[in-house]
Amino acid sequence: MASRRSAGLLLYRLRGGSPEVLLVHPGGPFWARKDLGAWTLPKGEPAPGEEPLEAARREFREETGFSPEGPFLPLPPVRQRGGKEVLAWAVAGDVDPSALRSITFSLEWPPRSGRRAEFPEVDRAAWFGIEAARERILPGQAPLLDELLRVLGPGR
C-alpha cells in the first residue's frame, strides 16, 4: 500500500540576517487547545495527476490566501509519524499573518450530535525564528527547518 503524500511551501524571510518561517495552526476543535508541536507548514495532498509543486502552491493559497511567486527551492522529503511523506519547497516572501484567509471544512460537531459546523482549515499563522519554530512545528516536519538552514548557507 502506497503511503499518502502532502506537498507544501515553507515561506521564509530574513530579519536581521536570521531566517524566520511562516507556520500555520490547524483549525477545528481537535487542534483548538494545542500549541507546541501542533503548527505546520501550509500543505495538503495533491489531486490525482497534479504535480506536487503545483499542489503545494494551491494548498498554500487555499490555507492562507497568499500566493508566493518563487523561486521554489526543493527540500528533501520528510516522513511524519503517521507515515505521511511531506514534499516541501522553501520560498522567500513576506506576508502579514493578520491578513490570513483560509478555506473551511465541515465536521459533525459535537461528535454524534447530528449537527455540522464549519471550521477554517487554518485558524492562525505566525512568523517564528528557527528555534521557536522547532518548538511549535509538528515533530516530523522539524527536519525541514534544518534543511532550510542548509539551503540558505552558513551563518543563517
C-alpha positions in Angstrom: 0.0 0.0 0.0 1.4 3.4 -1.0 1.8 5.9 1.7 0.0 9.3 1.5 1.8 12.3 0.4 1.4 16.0 1.1 3.1 18.9 -0.6 3.7 22.3 1.0 5.7 25.5 1.0 8.0 26.7 3.7 7.8 30.5 3.4 10.8 32.3 5.0 12.1 35.8 5.4 15.3 37.2 6.8 15.2 39.5 9.8 18.5 41.0 10.9 20.2 38.3 8.9 18.4 35.5 10.7 15.6 33.4 9.0 12.0 33.4 10.2 9.4 30.9 8.9 5.7 31.2 8.5 3.8 28.4 10.2 0.1 27.9 10.4 -2.0 26.4 13.1 -4.7 23.8 12.1 -8.2 24.9 12.6 -11.1 22.9 14.1 -11.9 21.6 17.5 -9.2 18.9 17.7 -6.3 21.4 17.5 -8.0 24.3 19.4 -6.1 23.8 22.7 -2.8 22.5 21.2 0.2 24.8 20.5 3.6 23.3 20.9 4.2 20.5 18.3 0.9 21.4 16.5 1.9 24.0 13.9 2.8 23.1 10.4 3.8 24.5 7.0 0.7 25.0 4.7 0.4 21.7 2.9 -2.1 19.2 1.5 -2.5 16.2 -0.7 -2.0 16.6 -4.5 -5.1 15.9 -6.6 -4.8 12.9 -9.0 -2.5 13.9 -11.8 -1.5 17.2 -10.1 2.3 17.9 -9.9 3.4 18.2 -6.2 4.8 21.7 -6.6 1.5 22.9 -8.1 -0.4 21.2 -5.2 1.9 22.9 -2.7 1.2 26.3 -4.3 -2.6 25.6 -4.4 -2.7 24.5 -0.8 -0.7 27.5 0.4 -3.2 29.8 -1.4 -6.2 27.9 -0.1 -5.0 27.8 3.5 -3.6 31.3 3.8 -4.9 33.4 0.9 -1.3 34.3 -0.1 0.5 33.3 -3.3 4.3 33.3 -3.1 5.9 33.6 -6.5 9.2 31.7 -6.1 11.8 30.7 -6.9 10.9 27.4 -5.2 13.8 25.5 -3.6 13.2 21.8 -3.2 13.9 20.4 0.3 14.4 16.7 1.0 11.1 14.9 1.8 10.3 14.1 5.4 8.1 11.4 6.8 5.7 12.2 9.6 4.9 9.8 12.5 1.7 8.5 10.8 3.7 7.6 7.7 2.7 10.5 5.5 5.5 11.8 3.3 5.8 15.6 3.1 7.3 17.1 0.0 8.3 20.7 0.6 9.8 23.7 -1.2 11.4 26.8 0.5 10.4 30.1 -0.9 11.3 33.6 0.2 8.5 36.1 0.9 6.9 38.3 3.4 3.2 38.3 4.3 1.1 39.8 7.1 -0.3 36.9 9.2 -3.2 39.0 10.3 -4.5 39.1 6.7 -4.9 35.2 6.7 -7.9 33.9 4.7 -8.4 30.2 4.9 -10.9 27.9 3.3 -13.2 26.0 5.6 -14.2 22.4 6.1 -17.4 20.8 7.5 -17.4 18.5 10.5 -20.0 16.9 12.7 -19.6 18.8 16.0 -20.1 17.9 18.7 -19.5 14.3 17.8 -22.6 12.1 17.3 -24.8 15.3 17.6 -26.0 15.2 14.0 -25.1 18.9 13.7 -22.5 20.0 11.2 -20.2 23.0 11.8 -17.8 24.9 9.6 -14.2 25.4 10.7 -11.2 27.1 9.0 -8.5 24.7 7.7 -6.1 27.1 9.3 -7.1 29.3 12.3 -3.9 31.5 12.5 -0.5 32.0 11.1 2.7 33.5 12.6 6.3 34.2 11.9 8.8 32.3 14.1 12.6 32.3 14.4 14.1 28.8 13.7 14.4 27.8 17.4 10.8 28.9 18.3 9.6 27.2 15.1 11.3 24.0 16.2 9.2 24.0 19.4 5.9 24.6 17.6 6.1 22.6 14.4 4.9 19.0 14.1 8.0 16.9 15.1 8.0 15.1 11.8 8.4 18.4 9.9 11.2 19.8 12.1 13.9 18.4 9.8 12.6 20.9 7.1 13.9 23.7 9.3 17.4 22.2 9.3 17.2 21.8 5.5 16.2 25.4 5.1 19.2 26.5 7.1 21.4 24.2 4.8 19.9 25.7 1.7 20.4 29.3 2.9 24.0 28.6 3.7 26.5 29.2 6.5 25.7 31.9 9.1 22.0 31.8 8.7 
